[in-house]
Amino acid sequence: MTSALPHSRRLILLRHGQTEYNAGDRMQGQLDTDLSELGRIQAKSAAKVLAERGPAAIVSSDLRRASDTAAALGEHAGLTVTTDIRLRETHLGEWQGLTHTQVDERDPGARAAWRADASWTPPGGESRIDVARRAVPVVDELVADRPEWGEAPVVLVAHGGLIAALTAALLDLPVDRWPVFGGLGNTSWVQLSGHGEPGAVSWRLDVWNASAAVAGDVL
């Protein structure tokens, strides 16, 4: 007899730890930066908490700041981390490597427009819609490939911009409402629950911007 599909699939989207670019308000995009000393501490703290959730799998962006954060969780959880290029951060085009101030001097008002409009694209870069278009199939494939997926969470370790775009897309929000999601702290995470059969999963937001310091009863 074939077992029934699980009632709920638990998905956790974890942002990487702090980098020197984060600390200096510098635009990273797909530049491959390293965790700062604080970022490594943050990664270990988040790993201890999330490992207690008994994750079933860990998939990470291949950029070092994410993959090193994922490796800390993998070590605590006893799991091998796989990487997927589709989980990379938004490509910020000509803004990559510039500070917020430099971008504002170069393109006055552009950062505000980018924050307010998911279809707005930085010069030579990607929009949040572009990012979601490449990231959603990662989740769809995990649903199709893991019929046993249930309460034990699958953890995707990625980047703030990607996580916001992916969350909005999975929740099927109107594009003009995607900016409702604010910033995500370093090594904070999002939790979603997916209900339904592969190809027709409905996702629900359980937690936004949780961290290792958040009380366990909200998780």
C-alpha positions in Angstrom: 0.0 0.0 0.0 1.3 3.4 -0.9 1.7 5.7 2.1 -0.2 9.0 2.1 1.6 12.3 1.3 2.8 14.2 4.4 0.3 16.7 5.7 2.9 19.5 5.7 6.4 20.0 4.3 8.6 22.3 6.4 10.9 24.6 4.5 13.5 26.9 6.2 15.3 29.7 4.3 18.4 30.7 6.2 20.4 33.9 5.3 24.2 33.7 5.5 26.2 35.2 8.3 27.7 38.7 8.2 30.4 39.7 5.8 32.6 42.8 5.8 30.5 44.1 2.9 27.4 43.8 5.1 29.2 45.7 7.9 30.2 48.4 5.5 26.9 48.9 3.7 28.5 47.7 0.4 26.5 46.0 -2.4 27.6 42.4 -2.8 25.2 40.8 -5.3 27.0 37.8 -6.7 30.5 38.9 -5.6 32.0 36.0 -3.7 32.8 37.4 -0.3 33.8 35.7 2.9 32.1 35.7 6.3 33.5 38.1 8.8 34.6 36.9 12.3 31.2 37.9 13.6 29.6 36.1 10.6 31.3 32.9 11.6 30.1 33.2 15.1 26.6 33.9 13.9 26.7 30.8 11.6 27.7 28.6 14.5 24.9 30.0 16.8 22.3 29.5 14.1 23.6 26.0 13.4 23.2 24.9 17.0 19.6 26.0 17.0 18.5 24.7 13.6 20.3 21.4 14.0 17.9 20.7 16.9 15.1 20.8 14.4 16.5 17.6 12.8 16.8 18.9 9.2 16.3 16.4 6.4 18.5 18.1 3.9 20.6 21.3 3.4 21.0 23.0 0.0 23.1 26.1 -0.3 24.0 28.8 -2.7 27.5 28.2 -4.0 28.8 31.6 -2.9 31.2 31.2 0.0 29.3 33.3 2.6 26.3 31.0 2.2 28.1 27.7 1.7 30.3 28.3 4.8 27.1 29.1 6.8 25.6 25.9 5.5 28.7 23.9 6.3 28.4 25.0 10.0 24.8 23.7 10.0 25.8 20.5 8.2 28.5 19.8 10.8 26.1 20.2 13.7 23.3 18.2 11.9 25.5 15.5 10.5 24.5 16.2 7.0 26.3 16.8 3.7 25.6 20.1 2.1 24.7 20.3 -1.6 25.1 23.5 -3.5 22.9 25.0 -6.3 23.9 28.0 -8.4 20.3 29.0 -8.7 20.3 30.1 -5.0 22.8 32.9 -5.6 22.0 36.4 -4.6 20.5 38.9 -7.0 23.0 40.0 -9.6 23.3 43.8 -9.0 25.1 44.6 -12.2 27.0 47.8 -12.1 26.2 48.4 -8.4 28.2 45.4 -7.2 31.1 46.5 -5.0 29.7 50.0 -4.5 28.6 51.4 -1.1 25.0 52.5 -0.7 26.3 56.1 -0.7 28.1 55.6 -3.9 25.1 54.1 -5.6 22.9 57.0 -4.4 25.4 59.5 -5.8 25.6 57.7 -9.1 21.9 56.9 -9.5 19.8 59.2 -7.3 16.6 57.6 -6.2 17.4 54.3 -7.9 17.8 52.2 -4.8 14.5 53.4 -3.5 12.8 52.5 -6.8 14.5 49.1 -6.7 13.2 48.4 -3.1 9.7 49.5 -4.0 9.3 47.6 -7.3 10.1 43.9 -7.8 10.3 44.3 -11.5 12.9 47.1 -11.4 16.3 46.0 -12.5 19.7 47.6 -11.4 21.8 48.5 -14.5 23.2 45.3 -15.9 21.6 43.2 -13.2 18.5 41.2 -12.2 15.1 42.1 -10.9 13.5 40.2 -8.0 11.2 38.6 -10.5 14.2 37.3 -12.4 15.6 35.9 -9.1 12.4 34.2 -8.2 12.1 32.7 -11.7 15.4 30.8 -11.2 14.9 29.9 -7.5 11.3 28.6 -7.4 12.3 25.5 -9.5 14.8 24.5 -6.8 11.9 24.1 -4.4 9.6 22.5 -7.0 12.3 19.9 -7.7 12.8 19.2 -4.0 9.1 18.5 -3.6 9.1 16.2 -6.6 12.2 14.3 -5.5 11.4 13.9 -1.8 8.1 12.2 -1.4 8.9 11.6 2.2 9.4 15.3 3.0 7.4 16.2 6.1 8.0 18.0 9.4 11.8 17.5 9.3 12.7 20.7 7.5 14.7 21.1 4.3 17.0 24.1 4.8 18.0 26.3 1.9 20.9 28.6 2.8 21.0 31.7 0.6 20.8 35.5 0.6 18.4 38.2 1.8 17.3 39.3 -1.6 16.8 35.8 -3.0 15.0 34.7 0.2 12.5 37.7 0.0 11.8 37.1 -3.7 11.5 33.3 -3.3 9.1 33.7 -0.3 6.9 36.1 -2.1 6.8 33.9 -5.2 6.0 30.7 -3.2 3.2 32.5 -1.4 1.9 33.6 -4.8 1.7 37.3 -3.7 0.8 39.9 -6.4 4.1 41.3 -7.6 3.2 44.8 -6.4 3.0 43.4 -2.9 6.4 41.7 -2.9 8.1 44.7 -1.2 6.1 44.0 2.0 8.9 41.8 3.1 11.5 43.9 4.9 15.2 43.2 5.4 16.4 39.8 6.8 19.1 39.8 9.5 22.3 37.9 9.0 21.7 34.2 10.0 18.0 34.9 10.4 15.5 32.6 8.7 12.1 32.2 7.2 9.9 29.2 7.7 7.2 28.0 5.4 4.9 25.1 5.3 3.8 23.5 2.1 0.5 21.6 1.7 -0.7 19.5 -1.2 0.6 17.1 -3.8 3.6 17.8 -6.0 2.7 20.3 -8.7 0.0 21.8 -6.6 1.6 22.8 -3.3 0.2 25.7 -1.4 2.8 27.5 0.8 2.0 29.2 4.1 4.3 31.6 5.9 5.0 30.5 9.5 7.9 32.6 10.6 9.7 35.7 9.1 13.1 36.9 10.3 13.6 34.5 13.2 17.0 34.1 14.8 18.8 32.0 17.3 17.7 34.4 20.0 14.0 33.9 19.2 12.0 31.8 21.7 11.4 28.3 20.5 7.7 28.4 21.0 7.3 30.6 17.9 9.1 28.1 15.7 
